[in-house]
Amino acid sequence: MKRIMMISMLAVLTAVPSMAQYVGRPHGRPVAPARLSYYDNGYRRHSIVDSYFGFRIGMDVATVNADDRYLDGGSPKTGLNVGFVAGIQMAPATPLYLETGLSYAEKGGKNGAYSYNMNYLEVPLVIKYQHNFDPLTSIQPFLGVYCAAGISGNIKEQDRRLSYSSFSDDAFKRFDGGVRLGCGLQFDHLYAELGYDIGLANVSRDDFNTAHTGCFFANVGVNF
């Protein structure tokens, strides 16, 4: 009898964590944040604070605008954007989420004589407002900030076929940061977003000139 009781207790203790993740969620399975908020606001209220993780991949269309003609890349350059995000509901039963993450972003710009490649590791911090159309679909405008550290890149001089480091002493600073804004759309676990990074940091190393980055991005991904 004691043996049976011990086995039963062990089975219960093992099952509790698995059962807990389904409490308050429809159809007895984990759902995307859009569905959870809909059930919170529309049908069922509880004290669970929702959280999620996500994967993103997409395209950057970037420029770098500078006073110095040598560093000015006002024509857009395309590159890769890939990374991971994590978000958490700011309070139970509210439509606001705080999201951060880490991504690799290829930025820069070009003009008739030079091409600027500037590759960064970026950390965003944004607040998302989630409006649900139904239990599966939501629109998510967001606003926040980002900071970035340059890890590689080069400046290519087209005429003389020469290449220099983008972050050398006479080129760009490695640190960048600014404002991020945009809007996402989620259907079940699938996610897509459009946004723009407004660079506020002066990335020029010359004390008498300024240079600022700008980047439009379009990403797709999944949320878990």
C-alpha positions as CSV (number, residue, x, y, z in Angstrom):
1,M,0.0,0.0,0.0
2,K,2.8,2.4,0.9
3,R,4.4,1.6,-2.4
4,I,1.3,2.4,-4.3
5,M,0.8,5.7,-2.4
6,M,4.4,6.7,-3.2
7,I,3.9,5.9,-6.9
8,S,0.6,7.8,-7.0
9,M,2.2,10.9,-5.3
10,L,5.1,10.8,-7.7
11,A,2.7,10.7,-10.6
12,V,0.7,13.7,-9.3
13,L,3.9,15.7,-8.7
14,T,5.1,15.0,-12.2
15,A,1.7,15.9,-13.8
16,V,1.2,19.2,-11.9
17,P,3.8,21.3,-13.9
18,S,2.3,19.9,-17.2
19,M,-1.2,20.8,-16.1
20,A,-0.3,24.3,-14.9
21,Q,0.6,25.5,-18.4
22,Y,-2.9,24.7,-19.6
23,V,-4.8,26.5,-16.9
24,G,-7.0,29.2,-18.3
25,R,-6.1,28.5,-21.9
26,P,-8.7,27.4,-24.5
27,H,-8.8,23.8,-25.9
28,G,-6.3,22.7,-23.2
29,R,-3.1,23.7,-25.1
30,P,-0.6,26.6,-25.1
31,V,-1.7,29.5,-27.3
32,A,-0.2,32.5,-28.9
33,P,-0.4,35.8,-26.9
34,A,-3.2,37.1,-29.2
35,R,-5.5,34.2,-28.2
36,L,-4.7,34.5,-24.5
37,S,-5.5,38.2,-24.4
38,Y,-8.7,37.7,-26.3
39,Y,-9.9,35.2,-23.7
40,D,-8.7,37.4,-20.9
41,N,-10.6,40.5,-22.1
42,G,-13.6,38.8,-23.8
43,Y,-14.4,35.6,-22.0
44,R,-12.2,34.6,-19.1
45,R,-10.3,36.8,-16.6
46,H,-7.4,35.4,-14.5
47,S,-4.1,36.6,-13.0
48,I,-1.8,34.8,-15.5
49,V,0.8,37.2,-17.0
50,D,1.5,35.9,-20.5
51,S,5.0,35.6,-22.0
52,Y,6.4,34.4,-25.3
53,F,9.6,33.8,-27.3
54,G,10.0,34.3,-31.0
55,F,12.3,33.9,-34.0
56,R,12.6,36.7,-36.6
57,I,14.2,36.8,-40.1
58,G,13.9,39.4,-42.8
59,M,15.4,42.2,-44.8
60,D,16.9,45.6,-43.9
61,V,16.9,48.6,-46.3
62,A,19.3,51.0,-44.8
63,T,21.0,54.4,-45.3
64,V,23.6,56.4,-43.5
65,N,23.4,60.2,-43.9
66,A,26.5,62.3,-43.2
67,D,27.8,65.8,-43.5
68,D,31.1,64.4,-44.8
69,R,30.8,63.4,-48.5
70,Y,33.2,60.5,-47.8
71,L,30.8,59.0,-45.3
72,D,27.5,59.9,-46.9
73,G,25.5,56.9,-48.1
74,G,22.1,58.3,-48.8
75,S,21.1,55.7,-51.3
76,P,19.6,52.6,-49.7
77,K,21.4,49.3,-49.3
78,T,19.7,46.0,-48.5
79,G,20.9,43.4,-46.0
80,L,19.9,40.5,-43.7
81,N,18.2,40.8,-40.3
82,V,17.9,37.7,-38.1
83,G,17.4,37.2,-34.4
84,F,15.4,36.2,-31.4
85,V,12.9,38.1,-29.2
86,A,11.2,37.6,-25.8
87,G,8.1,39.4,-24.5
88,I,6.1,39.6,-21.4
89,Q,2.7,41.1,-20.6
90,M,3.1,44.2,-18.5
91,A,0.1,43.4,-16.3
92,P,-2.6,40.7,-16.3
93,A,-5.5,41.3,-18.6
94,T,-3.8,44.3,-20.3
95,P,-3.0,44.6,-24.0
96,L,0.6,46.0,-23.4
97,Y,3.7,43.8,-23.8
98,L,7.4,44.6,-23.2
99,E,9.6,43.0,-25.8
100,T,13.4,42.7,-26.1
101,G,15.8,40.4,-27.9
102,L,19.1,40.1,-29.8
103,S,19.5,40.3,-33.6
104,Y,22.2,40.5,-36.3
105,A,21.5,43.4,-38.7
106,E,23.3,44.3,-41.9
107,K,23.0,48.1,-42.4
108,G,24.9,50.8,-44.3
109,G,24.3,52.7,-47.5
110,K,25.9,53.7,-50.8
111,N,26.5,56.5,-53.2
112,G,28.1,56.8,-56.7
113,A,31.6,56.3,-55.4
114,Y,31.3,54.3,-52.1
115,S,29.4,51.4,-50.6
116,Y,29.1,51.2,-46.8
117,N,28.6,47.8,-45.1
118,M,28.0,48.1,-41.4
119,N,27.0,44.9,-39.5
120,Y,25.6,45.2,-36.0
121,L,24.4,43.2,-33.0
122,E,21.3,44.9,-31.8
123,V,19.2,44.9,-28.7
124,P,15.7,46.5,-29.0
125,L,13.4,47.4,-26.1
126,V,9.8,48.2,-27.3
127,I,6.3,48.4,-25.9
128,K,3.6,46.6,-28.0
129,Y,-0.1,47.3,-27.9
130,Q,-2.0,44.2,-28.9
131,H,-5.5,44.6,-30.5
132,N,-7.3,41.3,-31.1
133,F,-9.6,40.8,-34.1
134,D,-10.5,37.2,-33.0
135,P,-8.9,34.5,-30.9
136,L,-6.2,33.8,-33.5
137,T,-5.5,37.2,-35.1
138,S,-4.1,40.4,-33.6
139,I,-2.4,43.6,-34.8
140,Q,0.5,44.9,-32.7
141,P,1.9,48.5,-33.2
142,F,5.1,49.1,-31.2
143,L,7.4,51.9,-30.1
144,G,10.6,51.9,-28.3
145,V,14.4,52.2,-28.6
146,Y,17.3,50.1,-29.7
147,C,21.1,50.0,-29.2
148,A,23.6,48.4,-31.5
149,A,27.3,47.5,-31.5
150,G,29.2,47.3,-34.8
151,I,31.0,43.9,-35.2
152,S,32.2,44.0,-38.8
153,G,31.9,45.8,-42.1
154,N,33.8,47.6,-44.9
155,I,33.8,50.7,-47.0
156,K,34.3,49.9,-50.7
157,E,35.7,52.5,-53.0
158,Q,34.3,51.6,-56.4
159,D,36.6,53.5,-58.8
160,R,39.9,52.3,-57.2
161,R,38.5,48.9,-56.1
162,L,39.8,49.5,-52.5
163,S,38.2,48.4,-49.3
164,Y,38.5,49.8,-45.7
165,S,37.1,48.9,-42.3
166,S,33.8,50.6,-41.6
167,F,34.8,51.1,-38.0
168,S,38.4,52.4,-38.5
169,D,39.6,55.6,-36.8
170,D,38.6,57.8,-39.8
171,A,35.2,56.2,-40.5
172,F,32.3,55.3,-38.2
173,K,31.9,54.6,-34.5
174,R,30.8,51.2,-33.4
175,F,28.0,52.3,-31.1
176,D,24.6,53.2,-32.5
177,G,21.2,53.8,-31.0
178,G,17.9,55.4,-31.6
179,V,14.1,55.0,-31.8
180,R,12.3,52.0,-33.2
181,L,8.7,52.1,-34.4
182,G,6.5,49.8,-36.5
183,C,3.6,47.4,-36.5
184,G,3.3,43.6,-36.4
185,L,0.5,41.2,-37.4
186,Q,0.1,37.8,-35.7
187,F,-2.0,34.9,-36.8
188,D,-1.9,31.9,-34.4
189,H,1.9,31.4,-34.0
190,L,2.9,33.1,-37.3
191,Y,4.2,36.7,-37.1
192,A,5.1,39.5,-39.6
193,E,6.2,43.1,-39.0
194,L,7.3,46.3,-40.7
195,G,9.3,48.9,-38.9
196,Y,11.9,51.7,-39.0
197,D,15.0,52.5,-36.9
198,I,15.8,56.2,-36.6
199,G,19.4,56.5,-35.6
200,L,19.9,59.3,-33.0
201,A,23.6,58.6,-32.1
202,N,26.3,60.4,-34.1
203,V,28.3,57.6,-35.7
204,S,30.9,59.9,-37.3
205,R,34.3,59.9,-35.6
206,D,35.0,63.5,-36.9
207,D,34.2,66.1,-34.3
208,F,33.1,68.6,-37.0
209,N,30.7,66.3,-38.8
210,T,27.6,64.2,-38.0
211,A,26.4,60.9,-39.4
212,H,23.1,59.1,-38.6
213,T,21.8,55.7,-39.7
214,G,18.3,54.9,-40.8
215,C,16.8,51.5,-41.5
216,F,13.5,50.1,-42.8
217,F,13.0,46.5,-41.9
218,A,10.5,43.8,-42.9
219,N,10.5,40.5,-40.8
220,V,8.6,37.3,-40.6
221,G,8.8,34.7,-37.9
222,V,7.0,32.6,-35.2
223,N,6.1,33.1,-31.6
224,F,6.0,30.3,-29.0
